[in-house]
Amino acid sequence: MSAVCKRQTSTLISRLESSFGLACFSGGLTGLCHTTAVVDASPSHFFTININGHSPRSTTDFNILMASRAASDAIIQSAACIRDEHAVRPGGASSLHLQGPHAEELSRWRHASGRPTIENSPCIVMSRGGNIPPSALCHDPDTPLSQAAFTPWLLVPTAATATADQTMQGARHPAYRVTSLAVPSVLGAASAARALGAARVSIEAGPSTTRGLYDGSSYTQDMTSVAADSQHCTGASSGHSCPVDWLFLSVFTPAAQYNMHPSAVGGCSLAKASLHKLFDRRGKTFSETTQDGQWHFAVFRNKHSSPD
């Protein structure tokens, strides 16, 4: 960490790192990071919590997402998540911004810590058809530009290039990119980000995009081949090498009296057996109690990643 970064501190990051017992944001952590919130509703699997008005909320989970975003050089998102966020926050593309009460503080910290400029910090959106409401990729007019940390970059199949170009022209973003690959994948997106010099790439996409990273089913294949049916959520196959270096996992356990709305529960994210087979927990686990239930937060390190 640079001397400048040491002088420019973030109260939120300091608090989170103290809770984790790990310098997971300011300590120069690199690699492919996955930040996700799941519900513990099955003896064997975690299921993603969807982004909508019926979902349980956690201030701590939101803060972890924002701290991870501030510490990242690039983000990988799915078009589905972009559309869901836009439905909840129609003012603009929340994935391009640092949000919430700590946004300005995190923005100053990000700048002082030497993260790339916005033009070289992509939010890579993986889309099957490239057809996203242009307003979902515009900077929120109610958010200060100082908190805009990322530039939209659509990654689409070759056949969707023209549609993606129209989408981005409609968004009127001066630095947008559209890249077409015959077989778009999370690893292809990560490789594109690293080509820009990104050392820490954060995945915020949902289970249809990320599940194959853990079970080996399709993470090198076309993202459309990943089955949305939770029955296809298997454990890590023998010999599978998971490419995720760090997993920031927020686990929600519903209270006995809380009836979780069906629309709040997404696809299967991760088999519990895979978590223990592929990862070691680092630092400490801590929790938050809400009126809906209990949240637990932990950071996991891939057992086979390069040494810290």
C-alpha positions as CSV (number, residue, x, y, z in Angstrom):
1,M,0.0,0.0,0.0
2,S,1.3,3.4,-0.9
3,A,2.1,6.1,1.7
4,V,-0.8,8.1,0.2
5,C,-3.2,5.3,0.8
6,K,-2.0,5.0,4.4
7,R,-2.9,8.6,5.0
8,Q,-6.3,8.4,3.3
9,T,-8.2,6.0,5.5
10,S,-11.8,4.8,5.2
11,T,-13.8,4.4,8.4
12,L,-16.0,1.8,6.7
13,I,-13.1,-0.3,5.4
14,S,-11.3,-0.1,8.7
15,R,-14.5,-1.3,10.5
16,L,-15.1,-4.2,8.1
17,E,-11.5,-5.3,8.1
18,S,-11.5,-5.3,11.9
19,S,-14.7,-7.4,11.9
20,F,-13.2,-9.9,9.4
21,G,-9.8,-9.8,11.1
22,L,-8.3,-9.5,7.7
23,A,-7.0,-6.7,5.4
24,C,-9.3,-7.9,2.6
25,F,-9.8,-4.5,1.0
26,S,-6.7,-2.4,1.8
27,G,-4.1,-5.1,1.9
28,G,-3.4,-5.5,-1.8
29,L,-5.6,-8.6,-2.2
30,T,-5.6,-9.6,-5.9
31,G,-7.2,-12.2,-8.2
32,L,-10.7,-13.1,-9.2
33,C,-13.1,-12.2,-6.3
34,H,-16.8,-13.2,-6.0
35,T,-19.1,-11.2,-3.8
36,T,-22.5,-12.8,-3.2
37,A,-25.4,-13.0,-0.8
38,V,-27.2,-16.3,-0.4
39,V,-29.9,-17.8,1.7
40,D,-29.3,-20.9,3.8
41,A,-32.5,-22.7,2.9
42,S,-31.3,-26.2,2.1
43,P,-29.1,-28.8,3.9
44,S,-26.8,-29.1,0.9
45,H,-26.9,-25.9,-1.1
46,F,-26.9,-22.1,-0.9
47,F,-29.4,-20.2,-3.1
48,T,-28.8,-16.7,-4.4
49,I,-30.9,-13.8,-3.0
50,N,-32.5,-12.0,-5.9
51,I,-32.5,-8.2,-6.2
52,N,-36.1,-7.0,-5.7
53,G,-38.4,-5.4,-3.3
54,H,-39.2,-8.6,-1.5
55,S,-35.6,-9.6,-0.7
56,P,-34.2,-9.5,2.9
57,R,-31.8,-6.6,3.4
58,S,-28.6,-6.3,5.4
59,T,-26.7,-3.0,5.9
60,T,-23.5,-5.0,6.4
61,D,-23.9,-7.0,3.2
62,F,-24.4,-3.8,1.2
63,N,-21.3,-2.3,2.8
64,I,-19.2,-5.3,2.0
65,L,-20.4,-5.1,-1.6
66,M,-19.5,-1.4,-1.8
67,A,-16.1,-1.9,-0.1
68,S,-15.3,-4.7,-2.5
69,R,-16.3,-2.5,-5.4
70,A,-14.1,0.3,-4.2
71,A,-11.2,-2.0,-3.9
72,S,-11.6,-3.6,-7.3
73,D,-10.0,-2.6,-10.6
74,A,-12.8,-4.1,-12.7
75,I,-16.3,-5.6,-12.1
76,I,-18.0,-8.4,-14.0
77,Q,-21.8,-8.2,-14.0
78,S,-24.6,-10.0,-15.8
79,A,-27.3,-8.2,-17.8
80,A,-29.9,-9.8,-15.6
81,C,-28.5,-8.1,-12.5
82,I,-28.2,-4.8,-14.3
83,R,-31.9,-5.0,-15.2
84,D,-32.9,-6.1,-11.7
85,E,-30.9,-3.2,-10.1
86,H,-32.4,-0.8,-12.6
87,A,-36.0,-1.9,-11.7
88,V,-35.2,-1.2,-8.0
89,R,-33.2,2.0,-8.7
90,P,-34.5,3.4,-12.0
91,G,-32.5,6.5,-11.9
92,G,-29.4,5.1,-13.5
93,A,-26.8,2.3,-13.5
94,S,-26.0,1.6,-9.9
95,S,-23.3,-0.9,-10.8
96,L,-21.2,1.9,-12.2
97,H,-21.3,3.8,-8.9
98,L,-20.3,3.6,-5.3
99,Q,-23.5,4.0,-3.4
100,G,-24.9,4.6,0.0
101,P,-23.9,6.8,3.0
102,H,-20.2,5.9,2.6
103,A,-20.0,6.4,-1.1
104,E,-18.0,9.7,-1.0
105,E,-15.6,8.3,1.6
106,L,-15.0,5.2,-0.5
107,S,-14.5,7.3,-3.6
108,R,-11.8,9.3,-1.9
109,W,-10.2,6.1,-0.6
110,R,-10.3,4.5,-4.0
111,H,-8.6,7.5,-5.7
112,A,-5.9,7.8,-3.0
113,S,-5.2,4.0,-3.1
114,G,-4.1,4.3,-6.8
115,R,-7.0,2.4,-8.5
116,P,-7.2,3.0,-12.2
117,T,-9.1,6.0,-13.6
118,I,-12.8,5.5,-14.6
119,E,-11.8,5.1,-18.3
120,N,-9.6,2.1,-17.4
121,S,-12.0,0.6,-14.8
122,P,-14.6,-1.5,-16.7
123,C,-17.9,-2.8,-15.5
124,I,-18.1,-5.8,-17.9
125,V,-21.7,-6.7,-18.5
126,M,-22.2,-10.2,-19.9
127,S,-25.3,-10.3,-22.1
128,R,-26.8,-13.0,-24.3
129,G,-28.6,-10.5,-26.6
130,G,-27.1,-7.1,-25.8
131,N,-30.6,-5.7,-25.4
132,I,-30.5,-3.7,-22.1
133,P,-32.5,-0.5,-21.5
134,P,-30.0,2.2,-22.3
135,S,-31.0,4.1,-19.2
136,A,-29.8,1.2,-17.1
137,L,-26.2,1.9,-18.4
138,C,-26.3,5.7,-17.9
139,H,-24.7,7.4,-14.9
140,D,-27.3,8.2,-12.3
141,P,-27.9,12.0,-12.6
142,D,-28.6,12.1,-8.8
143,T,-25.2,10.5,-8.0
144,P,-22.1,12.8,-8.0
145,L,-19.7,11.9,-10.8
146,S,-17.0,11.6,-8.2
147,Q,-18.7,8.4,-7.1
148,A,-18.8,7.0,-10.6
149,A,-16.0,4.5,-10.6
150,F,-16.6,2.3,-13.7
151,T,-17.2,2.5,-17.4
152,P,-19.8,0.1,-19.0
153,W,-18.4,-2.6,-21.3
154,L,-20.8,-5.1,-22.9
155,L,-19.5,-8.6,-23.6
156,V,-21.8,-10.4,-26.0
157,P,-22.0,-13.2,-28.5
158,T,-20.9,-12.2,-32.0
159,A,-24.5,-12.2,-33.3
160,A,-25.6,-9.6,-30.7
161,T,-22.9,-7.0,-31.6
162,A,-25.2,-4.7,-33.5
163,T,-27.8,-4.7,-30.8
164,A,-25.2,-4.1,-28.1
165,D,-23.8,-1.1,-30.1
166,Q,-27.3,0.4,-30.3
167,T,-27.8,-0.1,-26.6
168,M,-24.6,1.7,-25.7
169,Q,-25.2,4.5,-28.2
170,G,-28.5,5.1,-26.5
171,A,-26.8,5.2,-23.1
172,R,-24.6,8.1,-24.5
173,H,-21.6,7.0,-22.4
174,P,-18.5,8.6,-24.0
175,A,-16.1,5.8,-23.1
176,Y,-18.3,2.7,-23.6
177,R,-17.0,-0.5,-25.2
178,V,-18.7,-3.5,-26.9
179,T,-16.7,-6.7,-27.3
180,S,-18.0,-9.8,-29.1
181,L,-16.7,-13.3,-28.5
182,A,-17.8,-16.5,-30.2
183,V,-18.1,-18.0,-26.7
184,P,-18.5,-15.3,-24.0
185,S,-17.5,-16.5,-20.5
186,V,-16.7,-15.2,-17.1
187,L,-13.0,-16.2,-17.7
188,G,-13.1,-14.3,-21.0
189,A,-14.4,-11.2,-19.2
190,A,-11.7,-11.6,-16.5
191,S,-9.0,-11.9,-19.2
192,A,-10.3,-8.8,-20.9
193,A,-10.1,-6.9,-17.6
194,R,-6.6,-8.1,-16.9
195,A,-5.5,-7.0,-20.4
196,L,-6.3,-3.5,-19.1
197,G,-4.1,-4.1,-16.1
198,A,-6.7,-5.1,-13.6
199,A,-5.2,-7.0,-10.7
200,R,-8.4,-7.4,-8.7
201,V,-11.5,-8.3,-10.6
202,S,-14.8,-8.6,-8.7
203,I,-17.7,-10.7,-9.9
204,E,-21.1,-9.4,-8.9
205,A,-23.1,-11.6,-11.3
206,G,-25.8,-14.1,-10.4
207,P,-25.8,-17.9,-10.3
208,S,-26.6,-18.6,-14.0
209,T,-23.3,-16.8,-14.8
210,T,-21.2,-18.0,-11.8
211,R,-22.3,-21.5,-10.8
212,G,-20.1,-23.3,-13.3
213,L,-17.1,-21.6,-11.7
214,Y,-17.6,-23.8,-8.6
215,D,-18.8,-27.1,-10.1
216,G,-16.9,-27.1,-13.3
217,S,-20.0,-27.7,-15.4
218,S,-19.7,-24.9,-17.9
219,Y,-17.5,-22.0,-16.8
220,T,-15.4,-22.3,-20.0
221,Q,-18.5,-22.6,-22.2
222,D,-21.1,-20.2,-23.5
223,M,-23.0,-18.7,-20.6
224,T,-26.3,-19.7,-22.2
225,S,-25.5,-23.3,-21.6
226,V,-25.7,-23.0,-17.8
227,A,-29.1,-24.5,-16.7
228,A,-31.2,-22.2,-14.4
229,D,-32.8,-25.2,-12.8
230,S,-31.5,-25.7,-9.3
231,Q,-31.4,-29.4,-9.8
232,H,-28.4,-28.9,-12.0
233,C,-26.4,-27.4,-9.1
234,T,-23.9,-30.1,-8.4
235,G,-20.8,-30.2,-6.2
236,A,-17.3,-29.7,-7.5
237,S,-16.3,-32.4,-9.9
238,S,-13.2,-34.5,-9.3
239,G,-10.2,-32.7,-10.5
240,H,-12.0,-29.4,-11.0
241,S,-9.9,-26.3,-10.6
242,C,-12.0,-23.4,-9.4
243,P,-10.8,-20.1,-10.9
244,V,-12.3,-18.0,-8.1
245,D,-9.4,-16.8,-5.8
246,W,-11.5,-15.1,-3.1
247,L,-15.2,-15.6,-2.1
248,F,-17.0,-12.9,0.0
249,L,-20.0,-14.8,1.3
250,S,-23.0,-13.2,3.0
251,V,-25.3,-16.0,4.3
252,F,-28.9,-15.2,5.4
253,T,-30.7,-17.6,7.7
254,P,-34.4,-16.7,7.9
255,A,-36.0,-16.3,11.3
256,A,-38.7,-18.9,12.2
257,Q,-41.5,-16.4,11.8
258,Y,-40.2,-15.0,8.5
259,N,-41.8,-16.2,5.3
260,M,-39.4,-15.5,2.5
261,H,-41.2,-14.4,-0.6
262,P,-40.6,-16.9,-3.5
263,S,-39.4,-14.2,-5.8
264,A,-36.6,-13.3,-3.4
265,V,-35.0,-16.7,-3.8
266,G,-32.9,-17.1,-6.9
267,G,-31.1,-20.1,-8.5
268,C,-28.7,-22.4,-6.7
269,S,-25.4,-20.6,-6.2
270,L,-23.1,-23.1,-4.5
271,A,-23.1,-26.6,-3.1
272,K,-22.0,-26.5,0.6
273,A,-19.7,-29.5,-0.1
274,S,-17.9,-27.4,-2.8
275,L,-17.3,-24.6,-0.4
276,H,-15.5,-26.8,2.0
277,K,-13.7,-28.8,-0.7
278,L,-12.4,-25.7,-2.6
279,F,-12.0,-23.0,0.0
280,D,-10.5,-22.2,3.4
281,R,-12.0,-19.5,5.6
282,R,-9.7,-16.6,6.3
283,G,-10.0,-14.3,9.2
284,K,-13.1,-14.3,11.3
285,T,-16.9,-14.8,10.7
286,F,-19.2,-12.1,12.1
287,S,-22.9,-11.6,12.1
288,E,-25.8,-9.1,12.0
289,T,-29.3,-9.7,13.3
290,T,-32.2,-8.1,11.4
291,Q,-36.0,-8.4,12.0
292,D,-36.0,-11.0,9.2
293,G,-33.3,-13.3,10.4
294,Q,-29.6,-13.7,11.0
295,W,-26.8,-12.8,8.6
296,H,-23.2,-14.3,8.7
297,F,-20.3,-12.8,6.8
298,A,-17.0,-14.6,5.9
299,V,-14.1,-14.4,3.5
300,F,-12.8,-17.6,1.9
301,R,-9.6,-18.2,0.0
302,N,-9.2,-20.8,-2.7
303,K,-7.0,-23.7,-1.5
304,H,-5.2,-23.9,-4.8
305,S,-4.7,-20.2,-5.6
306,S,-1.2,-18.8,-5.6
307,P,0.3,-17.9,-2.2
308,D,-0.8,-14.5,-0.8
